[in-house]
Structures are given as structure tokens and as C-alpha cells.
Amino acid sequence: MGALLLSLLAIEAQYICTAALVLICALAGVHLYVLHIRKTDKHATAADPSEQDDPAAEKLSEETAEGMEEGGEPIAALPVSDNSLVRGRYNKSFTAKLMQSPDPVKQYYADLANELFSYDKVRNRISWTNSSFYIGRKVVSKFSVRGKTLYLYLALEPKDFLNSKYFVIDESAVKRYETVPLGMKVKSRRGVKYGIELIAILMQKSGTARSEGTVECVKLSDYPYDTTKNLVGRGLIKLPIGEGQPLTDSDRLIWADFERREQVSVAEVRDLISDEAAVSFIEETEEGEETVVSKPKGIINIDTLSENYQANETVTIESLKEKKLIGNSVNYVKVLARGVLNKPLIVKMPEFSVDAVKMILLTGGKAIKLKTKRK
């Protein structure tokens, strides 16, 4: 009887062990699945579906990668004999930017340009900054390249396409695009499709019919890649002036491809200038110049500065106190990005958020970092 009881207990223990093992395996599987989902979510973005990048567009050829530093920012294709830095930027023509773009970007431009050429009396003129398309004397479309992204601009009202599938940008505040205020990024084949649809709407509104004959063709091979050094020699890239003197081969350039704007909002700055470029343009006070103690600390928002200062005015901690924008006891102020900045300002503060620096730079101002000392 005792032996039978022991046998039954052994069998029951075996079942319990098996069940426990199954449960542990199940829990481990659930845990791994959750980790996978979290990892996927971490890398996912709520992007405009029309702007999902083509995998091919993100893969640079070895030639295109030439002259790229770690982090993906282009640097001077010039021999560097020392570490002297110049706070400036190459002045790249539209042609140079397109030539140094990945092949898919060139193809997007060719497809959209050929679509415009397929209509009667459309002609093209490529200036230093843009490729512009005309009907008569009227500009109906422009293209620009920022970084590795093609932008299309059309003579349509952006407000007519709000909350539509096109995800347009209102560029009416930028003088260069005030006649073609509807902007859109073209980062995929779907973006090309949407661009073609908007061109059709534009031509219908202007009463322009399609051509019956052969249209002028733009080909990818029209814009073969060339190095920065060669493009400088060909006059398609200009070197800026540093400290009142022409740059030499020993100067290393910090790249920043952005255009000055009449106004800029915090919501759009991330697409207009890289963090690295913005930080590189922060100026610092010279040794022995103004310093501030590290405490007490306060903050000020960019839109508050925009509302309380005139264009080209210098913003200092003392002037903030005079305008009663911070407390009299505050010695250290950090500038934060918020709202809209609609004028150039010279802001001298001990600390800035990166987006605040971008807003200051994009409107033609300066961000000057003050030295600090402990109280």
C-alpha cells in the first residue's frame, strides 16, 4: 500500500514539473514577443505615407559617399593641414546639389520635370538656387534640393489642400517661393505620383493643354555625380568667405544647408537644418568678456522674445530683466523653442535648446553662448 502511494505521488510530481516547465516556456515566449514589439515601436515613425522613403533612395553609392564624414554631413573635399574651423557653409548650386544626390532623387526630378514639359509652352530655366518652370513669363513651378530631399513647389494655394492626402507645405512666407507657395517633399514613388496629380490640377486651372509632339526629356544621366572639389573648380559650388578672407585649403568647413526665412515655427525646424549644423553655428564670447553665474536659473521661450524685441535687437539677461520677462534674481537663462519667430535677433545667453538655435539661425540671427562661473 505504501509503495503504491509513493508511486502515485511520484507520477503527480512529474505532471506538476511538466506543467511548470510548459508555463515557464510560455511566459518566456510572451516576454520575447513584447520585447520585439517594443523594439519595433521604438524605431517606427508616424510619417506621412506619401513620404515613406524608398530603400534605394537611402542607399548611397560609394562615389556619393565620398566626402562624407561620420554622421552623414558633407565636409570640404579639400586637403586639411590643420584643425582650423570656419563657421560657414558651401554655397552649392541647384545643379551641384542634384549631381551629388542619390540616383532615386535624380529620377524623381527627371520624372516630374518631364511631366511639366509634357504641357504646351512650358519652358525651364535653372538658376543658382532653383530649377524653375514657366508658362510665358509666369513661374508655375520650382524645384529645390535640401540635403538628400527633393522639394517641388507649385503655383497653387496651399490652403486648398489642407488635410488632404498630399501633405503640402505652405511656403508663402519665403520670398523666393511666394509665387509658387505650395510645397511638398518628394521622397518616394508615391510622392512622384502625388506631384504629377498636383501638376495636372495646376495645368487645368491655368487652361494649359498637353503637347502633341515630342517633349524635352530630362534624364538621370544629365546629372552624373562629381566630387565637391571638382564642382568647386567648375564653378558649381562657391566657397564662402571666412573672417573677411577667402578660404584656403587649410580651412575645414562646417556644412549647413539652409535658407534664411522671414519667419519660422518650432514645428518645422527639424526638417530645415540638422542638429550638428545648428550647434556648429553657436558663437562663444571671447576670453575676458561677459560671464554669468550658474544660479539662480530661469528659462525664456523664443516666441516671447519675438513678441518683445525688435528686429536685429540684442537679447541679454539684463534686457530680459528690464522688460520684466524674468525675475530680478535670475542670473542664468536657457532659451527654449516655442511658437513662431518672425525676425532676426542676436541672443546672448548661457544656454540654448538645439531647436531654439535653429529658429534663431533660420531667421538670420545669432546665438551667442555666454561663459558661466559657479556662484
N, C-alpha and C positions, 0 to 999 in steps of 0.2 A: 504493500500500500504506500509506504514511504517512497519507494523507488518510483512508483507511478506519479506521485505528487511532484517529485523532483523533475521528472521528465516533462510534465505539463508546464511547470514553472520555466524550464529551460526553453521550451517552444515559445511561450509567451514573451520571454525576454528577447528572443530572436526577432519576433514580429515587431516588438517595440523599437529595437535597434534599427531594423529595416525602415520602419516608418519615420524615425527620427532622421535617418540619412536622406531619405527622399525629401523630407521637409527642408533640410539644410540646403540641398541642391536647388530646390525650387526657389528658396529665398535668395541664394547666390545669383541665380539667373535673373530674378527680378531686379536685384541690385545692379548688375551689369547693364541691364536694359535701361534703367533710369540714368546711369552714368552716360550711356551712349546718347540718350535723348538730350540730356543737359549739354553735352559737348556739341551736339548738332545745333541746339538753340543758341548756344554762345556764338557760333560762327554765322548764324543766319541773320539776314537783314530784311527789313520791311521796305524793300526798294520798289520803285516804280517798275511794273512788269515789262514795260517797253524799254527799260534801261538795263535789263539783265545783260551783263557783258557776255560777248561771245568768247568761249575759251581761247579761240585762236587769236583774238584781239589782245589778250593778256600775255600771250607768249611772245616775247621779243626775240628776234633773231640775234645771232652772235654779233652781227655787224651793228644792229641797232643798240645793242647793249654796250658797245664801245663808248668810252667817255662817260660811263655811269658809275657813281660812287656807291658805296654801301648805303642802302636806304632808298635807292632808286632816283636820286636827284642828280641831274646832269651837272658836270663840272667842266672847267675850261680844258679843252684839248690842246693845252699849251705846256711846254716844259716848265716845271716849277722848281726853282733853285732854292727857295726858302719857304717859310710858312707865313709870309705876309698876306693878310686878308684884305680884300677890298669889298666894302659894303655896297655892292652894285649888282647889276644884272646884265646879261647879254640882251641886246636889242635884236630879237630874231624876227625876220620877215615871215609872212604867212607861208611863202614858198619853202623856206628853211624848216619851219615847224612841220609842214606836211611831209617834206622829204625825210625827216627824222621820226615820223610817226610809224607805228606798226602797219603792216600791209592791209589788215582789215579796215583801219581808219581811212587809208588812202582809197580803198574800194568804196567805202560809204560815200566819200566825197565825189568820186567819179560817177557813181550811180545817181546821186541827187543832182549833180551838175548836168549830166546828160538828160535827166528828166526836165530840167529847166530849158535846156537847149532844144528840146522837142517841141517847144511852142514858138509861134511866129514872132519874128523880130526881137528875140531875146539875144542880147549880147553880153559879153563878160569882160570885166577889167580887174586885174589882180594888182592891188596896191601893196604897200609895205605891210599893212596890218590885216587886210581882208581880201577875200575874193568876192566881188560884187557883181550882181546881175541886173541889167537894165532892160526896160522896155521904153524906147525913146530916151528921154532924159530922166525918167523916173526910176529910182532904185527900187526893185521889188524883192530882192533877196541878198543876203550876205552870208559868208561863212567865216568862222574863225577857228583856231585850234588852241586849246588850253591844256597844257600837259599832254596827255595821250587821248584827249576827248575832242571830237568834232562838234561844233555848235552851228546850228542852222538858224538864221533869222529871216523872217518874212514880213511883208507889209500887210499884216493882219492885226486886228485888235485882240490883245491877249484876253481881255475880259469876256470876249465872245466864246472863249474855250475853257473858262474856269470849270473845275470839277468834271472835265471831260477825260477821255482815255489818253489824251495827248500829253498831259503833264507839262504844260508850257511854262515859260519864264517870262515875266514882264520886264523888258529891258528898256522901257521908255525913259527911265531916269538917266540912262547913259547916252550922252550926246551923240556918240558915234552910231548908235542904233535907234535913235528917235524916229527915223523914217521907216525902220523895219523892227518894230518893238516886240514882236512875238518871237521869242527864242525857245529853242529846245535842244537838249543834248541828244546826240546820235551815237549810241554805244552798242548797238546790236542791229541785226537784220530787221527786227521789228521796228526799231527806231527809224530805219530807212523807209519801211513801209508807211509809217505814220507821216514821215516827211513828204513822201510822194502824195499822200492823201491831202495834206495841207497845201501843197503846191497846186493841186487840182482845184481846191477851193479858191485859192488866190487868183488863179487864171480865170476861173469862171466869174469871179467878182469884177475882174478888170476887163472882161469881154475878149480875152485873148484865146485864139483857137490853136489847135495843134498844127505843126508844119506837115506838109505832104511830102516834101523831099527829104533828102538825107540830112541828118542833123550832125552838128560838130560833135566829135567824140572826145571825152577825156578818159585817158587810160591810166591804169596803175603805173605803167612803165614810164609815164611822163614825169614821175616824181621819184627817181631812184635815190636810195639812201646815200648820204655823203657825210663825212665827219665834220665836226664843228670847226676844226682847223681849216679844212678845205673851204667850207662855206664862208668863213671869215675872209679868206683870200678871194673868194668870188664876189664878195660884197653883199651876200645874202644874210649875213649876221654882222652887226656892228658892235664893236667893243665900247663900253661906256667910259666915262672919264672918272678917275678916282682922285680925290683931294686936289682937283684943279689941274691934274696932269694926265696925259694919255697913259693907259695901262701898258705894262711891259710884260715880257714873257715870264718874269719872276713873280708876277702878281697872280694870286689864285682868286677866282671869282666865286661868290656865293650866288647860286641860281635862284631867282624868284620871278616867276612868270605871272604877273598880274597887271591889271589896268586900273588906273585911278577912276573913282566913281564920285558922282555928286552926293550920293548917299548910299548907305549900306545897312542891312539889317543883320542881326545876330544869326538869324536862321539860314542865311546864305553864305556866310564867310567860309565855312569849311570847304566848299567847292571852289573857292576863288583863289586861295593861297594855302600852301602847305604849312604845317606847324613848324617844320625845320626852317623854312624860308622866313617865316614871321619872327621866330626867335633870333635869327641871324641879323635882323634889322633893328633890334633893340639897341639903342645907343647907351653908353655909360658916361657918367660925369668923370672929368679928369681928376687926378690925384690932387687933394687940397681944396676941391670945390665942395659945394653944398653936401652936407651929410645930415642924416636924421637918426634919432634914437629909435630903438626897436619897439618900444611900448610907450603909451597905450596904442592899440591897433584899431583901425577903422576900415570901412570899405566905401567905395563910391562906384556908381554904375555909369556906364558910357552914356546912356540916354539922358541922365541927369546933367552930365557935362554938356551935352548937345543943347539942352534947354537953357542953360545958364551962362554959356560963354559964346562970344562972337568968333567968326572965322579967323583962323591964324592966331588966336589968343593963346597965351601960355597958361597952363593949368598947374598950380603949385599947391602945396599943403596950406600955405598961408592964405592964398586966394580962396581956397575952399572954406577956410575959417571966416574970412571976411564976408563971404556970401552966405554964411551960416548953413553950409551944406554938410559940415562935420562939427563935432564938438570942439571946444577950445582946448581941451586936454589931450586930444588925439595928436600923436606925433608920427605915426606910421600908417600909411593908407595903401590898400590894394585896390586896383582898378579892375572891375568886373564887366563882362559883356552883357548887355541887355538892350532890348528895343532897337532903335534906329539912330545912327549918327549921320548928320547931313552937312557937315562942314569939317575942314581941316583944323586940327588942334595940335599944339605942342604940349604934350603931357609929361610932366616931370614928377615921377612917383617912385617909391622904393620897390613896388611890386605890381605886376600885371598878370591877368589871366591871358593865355595864348589867344583866345578869340577876341579879347579886348584889343590886343596889339594888332590883330588883323584888321579890325574895324578902323583903328587909327591910321594904319598904313594905307588902306584902300581908299580913304578919303583924302589922302595927300598930307597927313600929319606926321608927327614924330613921337615915338615912345622913348623917353629918356629915363633910364633907371638910376635912382639916387643911391649913393653908398649909405650903409647903415652902421651904427655902432650901438653896443649894448648900453642900456641906461645904467 
